Amino acid sequence: MALELFAAWLIVQNNQYQSTKFFNSSNKYAANIISTTQGIKEYFSLRNINAELAEENAQLRTKLEQRNQSLYTLEVREIEDEEIINRFSYVSAKVINNSVERFKNYITIDKGSQDGIKPGMAVISSAGAVGKVKSVSEHYSVLISLLNTDEYTSSVIKRTNHFGSVNWDGRDPLYSQLNFIPRHANPVVGDSVVTSGFNAVFPEGVLVGIIEEVSLGPEAQFYDLKVKLAQDFYKLAFVEVVKSNLLVEKDSLEQKTIGEPK
């Protein structure tokens, strides 16, 4: 066996054609091994890559919100107010538990009070609205999903600017209902439904879904509108928690005003 290997080595060393073929074949196998090894490394690093991309997305969303508020401030209000410009900020988080088959579905994420998250904060994804923070521990938070029959999200039809509330009926996790749209509003299939911004929790204009079915009874005051949700909750992996930096001021003023005697 040793002599056979030695003879093969001599042939390869002393014949250009055989030498070229041998080293080309060796390089091909080596390249395949390196490529496979690199693929395995990339696969196991996907979690870190996704987390980094989610964090970068949150930072970019914060900068975009600041830019939009800055343009509004300079062009419409003609004032420079840093608190208004920084009205919203975002914290990226990974979904570690998620239910879609119950009437009251919840989502658990890997960020908590240590990251500045508090109950009541809105949660969105790259696709659209997701829900709202319900409870918080130091390192985790539980969210009320849009797929929760108790959750109402103030929304508007983008084309007509008529507002109502999106509320899940407990049936199909891909669809929800838009309620309280009056019969004169004339919604149509394909209309975008976005957050209204009225509650200062969600930023204005976050996509909730697209109207897929429209019906109106002869005596009904409001439409029955079926909305296909922008976020497929079966595929939810990363979210962004929205910090509304002016929410406390707004709520305090409203409570003070409502509580004042006439």
GUKEFI-494054 format. One record per residue (C-alpha): x, y, z. Coordinates in nm, 4 decimals. Layout:
BEGIN
X:Y:Z
...
***
This chain:
BEGIN
0.0000:0.0000:0.0000
0.2817:0.2372:0.0870
0.4545:0.1618:-0.2433
0.1312:0.2243:-0.4351
0.0825:0.5609:-0.2669
0.4469:0.6509:-0.3345
0.4095:0.5548:-0.7019
0.0943:0.7666:-0.7326
0.2749:1.0587:-0.5743
0.5612:1.0242:-0.8257
0.3152:1.0232:-1.1167
0.1470:1.3379:-0.9898
0.4768:1.5106:-0.9228
0.6352:1.4306:-1.2603
0.3406:1.4631:-1.5001
0.1874:1.8035:-1.5533
-0.1556:1.6789:-1.6643
-0.2027:1.4399:-1.3722
-0.0656:1.6998:-1.1320
-0.3109:1.9631:-1.2552
-0.6062:1.7280:-1.2347
-0.5095:1.6169:-0.8849
-0.4710:1.9639:-0.7421
-0.7847:2.0928:-0.9142
-0.9801:1.8056:-0.7626
-0.8212:1.8676:-0.4236
-0.9049:2.2358:-0.4405
-1.2633:2.1524:-0.5366
-1.3099:1.9235:-0.2364
-1.1351:2.1692:-0.0084
-1.3589:2.4497:-0.1359
-1.6673:2.2381:-0.0752
-1.5539:2.1622:0.2796
-1.4787:2.5295:0.3470
-1.8129:2.6352:0.1980
-2.0025:2.3813:0.4093
-1.8156:2.4851:0.7227
-1.8884:2.8520:0.6550
-2.2551:2.7717:0.5946
-2.2769:2.5946:0.9305
-2.1116:2.8894:1.1050
-2.3521:3.1339:0.9376
-2.6520:2.9211:1.0347
-2.5585:2.9209:1.4018
-2.4890:3.2946:1.3919
-2.8318:3.3795:1.2468
-2.9768:3.4432:1.5934
-2.7163:3.7091:1.6658
-2.7505:3.8550:1.3174
-3.1292:3.8800:1.3506
-3.0987:4.0411:1.6925
-2.8501:4.2959:1.5566
-3.0782:4.3726:1.2602
-3.3766:4.4180:1.4934
-3.1779:4.6567:1.7116
-3.0633:4.8513:1.4062
-3.4214:4.8667:1.2789
-3.5378:5.0109:1.6119
-3.2661:5.2757:1.5994
-3.3536:5.3682:1.2406
-3.7235:5.3892:1.3282
-3.6413:5.6254:1.6159
-3.4337:5.8458:1.3844
-3.7109:5.8470:1.1224
-3.9672:5.9484:1.3850
-3.7371:6.2269:1.5029
-3.6909:6.3451:1.1442
-4.0647:6.3488:1.0767
-4.1384:6.5352:1.3985
-3.8569:6.7783:1.3223
-3.9991:6.8530:0.9768
-4.3444:6.9020:1.1284
-4.2032:7.1310:1.3953
-4.0068:7.3486:1.1553
-4.2586:7.3676:0.8709
-4.5893:7.3866:1.0604
-4.5328:7.4871:1.4189
-4.2184:7.6960:1.3579
-4.0736:7.5988:1.6943
-3.7925:7.3710:1.8034
-3.8995:7.1423:2.0856
-3.6700:6.8463:2.1533
-3.9386:6.6627:2.3510
-4.1781:6.6783:2.0565
-3.9066:6.5770:1.8116
-3.8225:6.2813:2.0394
-4.1852:6.1959:2.1086
-4.1309:5.8239:2.0443
-3.8340:5.5922:2.0891
-3.8084:5.2193:2.0228
-3.6629:4.9113:2.1928
-3.6164:4.5932:1.9905
-3.7032:4.2599:2.1526
-3.7217:3.8916:2.0631
-4.0450:3.6964:2.0962
-3.9874:3.3955:2.3219
-4.3494:3.2818:2.3624
-4.6580:3.3480:2.1531
-5.0116:3.2086:2.1439
-5.2613:3.2440:1.8590
-5.5266:2.9796:1.9279
-5.6961:3.1249:2.2364
-5.9584:3.3962:2.2687
-5.7168:3.6020:2.4778
-5.3681:3.5619:2.3328
-5.0473:3.6890:2.4871
-4.6869:3.7322:2.3746
-4.3727:3.7140:2.5894
-4.0589:3.9074:2.4925
-3.7039:3.9102:2.6289
-3.6946:4.2734:2.7431
-3.8327:4.4193:3.0664
-3.8091:4.7017:3.3189
-3.4305:4.6894:3.2998
-3.4694:4.8135:2.9412
-3.7157:5.0885:3.0340
-4.0287:4.8993:2.9312
-4.3506:4.9734:3.1214
-4.7100:4.8476:3.1099
-4.9236:5.0254:2.8526
-4.6524:5.0740:2.5922
-4.7437:4.9896:2.2324
-4.5664:4.7115:2.0436
-4.5146:4.6976:1.6692
-4.3153:4.4935:1.4165
-4.1666:4.5601:1.0763
-4.5051:4.4523:0.9322
-4.7364:4.6573:1.1544
-4.9164:4.6802:1.4897
-4.8729:4.3887:1.7325
-5.0266:4.4800:2.0688
-4.9601:4.6454:2.4025
-4.7456:4.5702:2.7088
-4.9532:4.4161:2.9892
-4.7024:4.3292:3.2632
-4.3282:4.3615:3.3150
-4.0543:4.1950:3.5171
-3.6884:4.2889:3.5235
-3.5931:4.0941:3.2107
-3.9249:4.0002:3.0453
-4.2561:4.1513:2.9382
-4.5942:4.0002:2.8549
-4.7927:4.1677:2.5780
-5.1628:4.1691:2.4994
-5.1736:4.0590:2.1376
-5.4063:4.2149:1.8815
-5.5441:3.8606:1.8790
-5.7179:3.9233:2.2095
-6.0927:3.9772:2.2293
-6.0432:4.2359:2.5064
-5.8025:4.4528:2.3069
-5.9301:4.7561:2.1131
-5.6929:4.9574:1.8944
-5.7924:5.3071:1.7823
-5.7525:5.3084:1.4046
-5.8436:5.5067:1.0935
-5.9129:5.4245:0.7315
-5.6197:5.5979:0.5684
-5.8015:5.7011:0.2508
-6.1116:5.8529:0.4138
-5.9722:5.9393:0.7599
-6.2767:5.7859:0.9345
-6.1771:5.6330:1.2653
-6.2985:5.3342:1.4647
-6.1589:5.0463:1.6706
-5.9944:4.7256:1.5561
-6.1046:4.4323:1.7707
-6.0488:4.0598:1.7133
-6.3593:3.8397:1.7110
-6.1762:3.5277:1.8307
-6.1989:3.3412:1.5007
-5.9293:3.3506:1.2350
-5.5850:3.4690:1.3621
-5.5164:3.6261:1.0233
-5.8154:3.8614:1.0374
-5.9757:4.1164:1.2681
-6.2740:4.3537:1.2608
-6.2860:4.7315:1.2224
-6.5834:4.8624:1.4207
-6.7797:5.1888:1.4385
-6.7228:5.3081:1.0803
-7.0427:5.5024:0.9916
-7.2485:5.4230:0.6844
-7.1581:5.7500:0.5092
-6.7843:5.6677:0.5198
-6.7863:5.4540:0.2020
-6.4964:5.2154:0.2796
-6.3833:4.9823:-0.0001
-6.1903:4.6582:-0.0280
-5.8180:4.7370:-0.0325
-5.8331:5.0375:0.2000
-5.5442:5.0565:0.4477
-5.6270:5.0660:0.8173
-5.3634:5.2420:1.0319
-5.3295:5.3503:1.3941
-5.4936:5.6835:1.4705
-5.2443:5.8147:1.7240
-5.5328:5.9437:1.9377
-5.4268:5.7525:2.2498
-5.0591:5.8658:2.2334
-4.9519:5.5017:2.2743
-4.9116:5.3999:1.9105
-4.7410:5.6388:1.6721
-4.9849:5.7653:1.4129
-4.9955:5.5750:1.0838
-4.8706:5.2289:1.1857
-5.0296:4.9749:0.9521
-5.2876:4.7510:1.1199
-5.4211:4.5767:0.8125
-5.6082:4.5921:0.4824
-5.9868:4.5831:0.4447
-6.0810:4.2585:0.2713
-6.4603:4.2430:0.3116
-6.7196:4.5219:0.3329
-7.0865:4.4776:0.4236
-7.3653:4.7056:0.5441
-7.7098:4.6011:0.6587
-8.0171:4.7971:0.5376
-8.0778:4.9543:0.8799
-7.7236:4.9333:1.0192
-7.5506:5.2466:1.1432
-7.2015:5.0993:1.1047
-7.0236:4.8823:0.8498
-6.9096:4.5265:0.9100
-6.5468:4.5405:0.7983
-6.3141:4.2419:0.7859
-5.9476:4.3397:0.8011
-5.6558:4.1188:0.7071
-5.3932:4.1916:0.9699
-5.0597:4.3272:0.8501
-4.8713:4.1076:1.0970
-4.8978:3.7316:1.0539
-4.8816:3.6271:1.4193
-4.7816:3.2745:1.3237
-4.4497:3.4189:1.2010
-4.3840:3.6789:1.4699
-4.0176:3.6680:1.5787
-3.9004:4.0219:1.6625
-4.0911:4.3286:1.7810
-4.0262:4.6889:1.8782
-4.1652:4.8355:2.1976
-4.2728:5.1971:2.1524
-4.1832:5.4391:2.4296
-4.4256:5.7319:2.4158
-4.2253:6.0007:2.5904
-4.5158:6.2489:2.6112
-4.7819:6.0031:2.7297
-4.7522:6.0953:3.0999
-4.7910:6.4658:3.0209
-5.0961:6.4011:2.8026
-5.2668:6.1728:3.0555
-5.1940:6.4115:3.3430
-5.3441:6.7071:3.1576
-5.6558:6.5132:3.0549
-5.7152:6.3842:3.4089
-5.6660:6.7304:3.5528
-5.9060:6.8852:3.2995
-6.1735:6.6213:3.3396
-6.1511:6.6484:3.7158
-6.1980:7.0253:3.7226
-6.5429:7.1505:3.8311
-6.7517:7.3254:3.5654
***
